[in-house]
Amino acid sequence: MIANTMNLMGAAARRAAAGLALTSGEQRNAALLAAAAAIRQGRAEILAANARDMAEANERGLSGSLLDRLMLDEERIEGMAAGIEAVAGMHDPLGRVLAEWERPNGLSIQRVSVPLGVIGIIYESRPNVTADAAALCLKSGNAAILRGGSESFHSSQAIYQCLREGLAAASIDADAVQMVATTDRAAVGYLLSSMGEWLDVVVPRGGKSLIKRVQEEARVPVIGHLEGICHVYLHEAAEADMARDIVLNAKMRRTGICGAAETVLLDRSAAERLLPVVAAALIDAGCEIRGDATVCAMLPAAVAASEDDWSTEYLDAIISMRVVDGIDQAIEHIATYGSGHTECIVTADNSAAERFFRDVDSAILLQNASTQFADGGEFGMGAEIGIATGRVHARGPVGADQLTSYKYVVRGSGQTRP
């Protein structure tokens, strides 16, 4: 039953992708704008579906943070609609000439952006991902097969119906966006292991266990990241108030997102100047500090860090802190314990920042800015489908441009190869 259902979806997605690749940017934008309007018009139905999900989640005893991710209100629904409109307002990622050159024999060669094809997207409790993921796939000319979390099943289905209305309004095959209509986990297993004929790539968005399963079981390429072990390095030339504000925001603005800072590294030469200011702000905000021996000696409120703390993604009001002997040791620590996601250096010394940018191998690097800017929307991409930490294809925020591939177009005037 699952196999038949999923294969029918895959075949329909492949057919829809072929037609979608031929649409104009204006037609795809019209579908997005119509979908945004349908979400606004259907907010009562979406809220009713979400109330059902919330009631079931409460019965199952989901945590407060998970309930917050699941909950929709008027403001969040408007945010979904506005996000889709923002994606519609971005440049068309298809048909762009990425590079062009002419060979000595007169051949003119262009590298031109094209869709990836069919994208499978597996995500957990946030129902707004249904809108974000579908919008980015549609903008980039890709068909999408969505599989949301069981907690948000009814909410996601209600949002999905609005997306189909948008596609129909723009005369685009509604099967360009499909949603797996079952909470049976076997559907995920089948999508990952047995749909290589239909899927070109899988994008997971959720917790570590979901992403690990996708990376282990998928038989098609995966775009995503396993963990967000993000660092803030306070260089000896960091200004104290700036360091305090950046660390506080990087950790405590939203502790449960992948761009939240998990470790602070401080130069030994500036520890007495920076640590009390930064630590006081964190403690006042309710954050537990787990420190190395130097931090614990300077800060009685700190808890001794274990070796595991340096490689832990807390996703909570906990942060590890270590004093390092300069930028070399900071870079070494990040290389040893980091996950390749996002790292920040706080410094007024631009040469130190350039050294950090050159030598740290992570997807996103910042100077004097919170790690919580690791977000496609904040990068001006309109939205993102996730953060990629791999080195093949996409890296960093995955927006519409990152959901494209390319082909070569070669123009000649009768050349033959000798």
Residue, then its C-alpha position, 0 to 999 in steps of 0.5 A: m500500500i505504502a509503496n504503491t502510494m509513494n510511487l504514484m506520487g513520485a511519477a506524478a511529481r516527475r511529470a509535473a517537474a517536466g512542465l514546471a521547468l518550462t514555466s516562466g518566472e512570472q507564472r511561478n510568481a503568480a502561483l506563489l502570490a495566489a498561494a499567499a492569498a489563499i493562506r490568508q483567506g483560509r486562516a480560519e481553517i488553518l487555525a482550526a486544524n492547528a487547534r486539533d494538532m495542539a490538542e493532540a500534542n498536549e494529550r501526548g505530553l509534548s514539551g513546551s518548546l515543541l508546542d511553541r514550534l507547533m502553534l499557529d496564530e494570526e501573526r504566524i499565518e500572516g508571516m507564512a503568507a508574507g514569506i511566500e510573497a517575499v520569495a515571489g519578489m526575489h529574482d528568477p533563479l532559472g535561466r541565469v547565465l552563470a558563466e560564459w566564455e569563447r574557445p579559440n575555435g569559435l565555440s561560445i559556451q554558457r553555463v545556465s541555471v536549471p532546476l534540480g528536478v524533484i525534491g523530497i523534503i522531510y521535516e518535523s513539527r513546524p507547520n510553517v515549513t510546509a509553506d516555506a519549502a513549497a515556495l522555494c521549490l516552486k520558485s526554483g522550478n522544482a517539484a516537491i514531495l513534502r513529508g511533515g511531522s505527525e504532530s503538525f499533520h492537520s495544520s500542514q494539510a490545511i496549508y498544503q491545500c492553499l498551496r494547491e489553490g495557488l498552483a491551480a490559479a496559475s495553471i500549473d500542475a498541482d502535483a508540482v507540490q504533493m504532501v504525503a497523506t499518512t503519518d506512517r513512518a514506513a512512508v519515510g523509509y520508502l521515500l529514502s530507500s526506494m524512490g531514487e527513480w523519482l527523487d533527485v535530492v532529499v532535504p531534511r529539516g528537523g532534529k538530530s535523530l531525523i537528519k541522522r536517519v535521512q543521511e544514513e538511509a537515503r539513496v539519493p543526495v542529501i542537502g542538510h546539516l546534522e548539528g549546529i555546534c556554533h562558536v563565538y570567539l572573543h578575540e583579545a581585541a574584542e570590545a567588552d560591551m559588544a562581546r556581551d551583547i553578541v554572546l547574549n543574543a547568539k545564545m539566548r535570543r532563541t536557544g532551540i535553533c541551529g544558529a544558536a551559539e553553544t560554545v564561547l572561546l575567550d583569549r586568555s589575555a582578555a579573559e579578566r576583562l571580558l569574562p565577568v561582563v559576558a558571564a553576568a549577562l548570561i547568568d542574569a538571562g538564566c543561562e547555565i555556564r559550563g566552563d573549563a578550569t580557568v573559567c570555573a576559577m574565575l566564575p564561581a557560578a560556573v559548572a565544570a565542563s566535561e569533554d562531551d560538552w565541547s561537542t554538545e548541541y544543547l538547544d537550551a539555556i546552557i553554554s560551554m566556555r573555554v579560555v584559549d591561548g590565542i587565535d591558533q588554539a581557537i581555530e584548533h578547537i573549532a576544527t576539533y569540536g565544531s560541526g561546520h555550521t556557523e562561527c563568529i569572531v568578535t574583534a576590532d582587529n580586522s587582520a585577525a578576522e581575516r585570519f579567522f575567515r581564511d582558516v576556519d572551515s565552516a559554512i558561515l563565518l561572521q565578524n562582530a555579529s550574532t550567530q543567529f543571523a545564520d538564516g536565509g531570510e537574514f541573508g536576503m534570500g527571502a526564505e530558506i529550506g535549511i542550512a547545509t554544512g556539506r561541501v557538495h552542491a549547496r553550503g550555508p543557507v539553502g534558498a531558491d538559488q541553491l535549489t538549482s543545478y546548471k547545464y552547458v549551452v554551446r553555440g557553434s558555426g559548423q565546427t567539427r572536432p579534428 
